[in-house]
Amino acid sequence: MRKRLSVILGALAIAAAGTVTGTGTASAAGTTPNVVASAKSSAAAFGSICYQAHVQNVGWQNFTACNGTVAGTVGQARNLEALTIATAGVGGVCARAHVAGIGWQTWQCRPDGQALTVGTTGQNRAIEALEVAITSARLVRGNAHLANLGWQGWKAWGESTTVGTTGQARAMEAVRFEV
């Protein structure tokens, strides 16, 4: 746990300095400016986190969700395959996804005003879990809607929040985050 936390905190420091780390397998061409603009425009006194979902048999949703609103689908049995995330007013964001048939992807970090994408597109692989961290000392809370289970309930702890499951082959269908 301490080693994982050290890796996260080191990545967060790099993100805050403006250096991009990690590589992703999903491409969010055409979506990044919308997520970044949404994060900037919705930044309240306490900052904001915005995200856009890539959904099975739909592609990139045509809206950006922010600060606790839902991205993905509920009641349609469509897997969440990728997620683009951006923050404003919190220093930056780091994230990684646990993807069906792949496992945990490497951490990606971006400073405020830049987006990152986790998961995959064009591979029909569901995101099963997400871990998200922000650079400020505040918590990030998350909630995931899982196939055949529904909403997990809000989760928040330490410098990062993990939603979803691993080892159960259970797809995530929708997600909500807030700072």
Secondary structure, DSSP 4 states (H G I P E B T S, - for coil): -HHHHHHHHHHHHHHHHT--B---S---TTTHHHHHHHHHHH-BTTBEEEEEEEETTTEE-SS-EETT--EE-SSS---EEEEEEEEESSSEEEEEEEETTTEEPPPEEEETT--EEEE-SSS---EEEEEEEESSSS--EEEEEETTTEE---B--TTEEEEE-SSS---EEEEEEE-
